[in-house]
Amino acid sequence: MNQSDTEASSRGTAQGWITFVAVLFGVLGAFNLIDGLAALAGDKHFDETQLFTGNLTAWGILLVGTAALQLLTSVLIFKRNANGQALGIILCVFNVLTHMAFVSVYPVWSLLIIAIDLMIIYGLCIHDRYFK
């Protein structure tokens, strides 16, 4: 195996990781959209008295807005757009902070979302040379 084969294999792995991050970002956006719509609908899964701060409608609007940006960012990451990379990192950090407010109420769900966010941040930072 020569050096060009190794470089091609490494490039393929990196491209695969970026595609995985883009798909994962889309899934994250869908999760937040579902959470936001459930909060806006006044679903019984959300108890307003257990929220860290604010009211259920405000959290719903925040989550739906975040989801819309995350879905847009997923498309930008698929296109290997540098703005999508930067926006993705910023949105993931914001999402981690947002879901930390839900850890006391929904610990498993919140920690799952936070773990996905951290995987996305890692993927976007480690393969930054593939974004234009």
N, C-alpha and C positions, 0 to 999 in steps of 0.2 A: 504494500500500500504506500503510495507516494504522498508527498505533501499536499498536492492539489486535491487528492481524494479525501484527505483528512479535513481540509478546509471546506470542501463541498458538503461533507457529512456534518460538520459543525454548523455551517450556514443553514442546512436543512433542519437541524434540531432547533436552532434559534428561531427560524421562521415558524416552525410548528408551535413553539412556546408562545410566540406573539399571537398566533391565531387562537390558541387556547385562551390566552388572556382576553382577547376580544370577545370570544364566546362567553367566557366567565363574566365579563363586564356586562354583557347583555342579560345574562341570567340574574345578576345582581340588580340590574335596573328593573327587571320583571318582578323580583322579590319586593323591592321598594315600592313599585307601583301597586302591587297587591296589598301591601301593608298600608299604604297611603289611602287607597280606596276603601279599605276596611275601616280605617279610622274616620274617614269622611262619612261613611254610611252609618257610623255609630255601632259597629259590630260589637257583640257582647264579648268578643275575645279581648278587647281593649277596655280596661277599667280606668276611667279618667282620674280617679282618686289615687291610683298607684303611680301615675306619671311623675317623673322627676320634677318637671316644671312645665308650665303652659297648659293649654287645653287640647282636647282631642282634635278639634278642627284645625288648629294651628299645626299640630304634628302631621295631620293628613295632608295639608297643603305643602308643607315642607318636604314630606316624603314623595309626593307626586311630582313636585318640581325637581327634586334630586333625581328621581327615576327618569324623567324626560331628558335631563342632561346626561345621565349615564347611558341611556340608549343611543343618543347622538354620539357620545364619546366612543361607544363600541364600534360604530360605523367608521369613525375617524381612525381608530386603532386598526381595523381591518385594512384600511387604505394606507397604513404605515405613515400617517400624518403626525409630524412632530407636535402640532397643537393638540392632537388627540392624546399623545403621550403625556404632555404637561397637564392637560385638563384631567386626564385619568388619575394621575398621582394626586392632584389637588382634591378631586372628588372623593377618592378613597380615604384620604386623611379626614376630610369632612365627615364622611360616612362612618368612620371608626368613632369619631367623637360623638356623632349623633346616636349611634347604637350603644355607646357606653351609658347613655341615659336610660336605656331599656334593660340593662343587664340585671337589675334587681327585680324586674317584673317578669322578663322572659329570658332567663340566663342562657339556655341552650341555643335558642334562635339567635340571640344577640351575639354570642360567642362564635357561632357558625358564620354569621355575616362578617364579623371582625376578622376571622381567619381567612375568608375569601378575599376581603380587602387587602390583607397583608400579602397574600399570594399574588394579587394583581400588582401591587406596588413593587414587589420583588421582580416580577416579570417585566414590568415597564422600565425599571432601572437597570437591570442586568443586560438587556439587549438594546440599549439606546442607539447604537450605531446603525440600526436598521430602519430608523425613522427619518423621514426627509422633511 
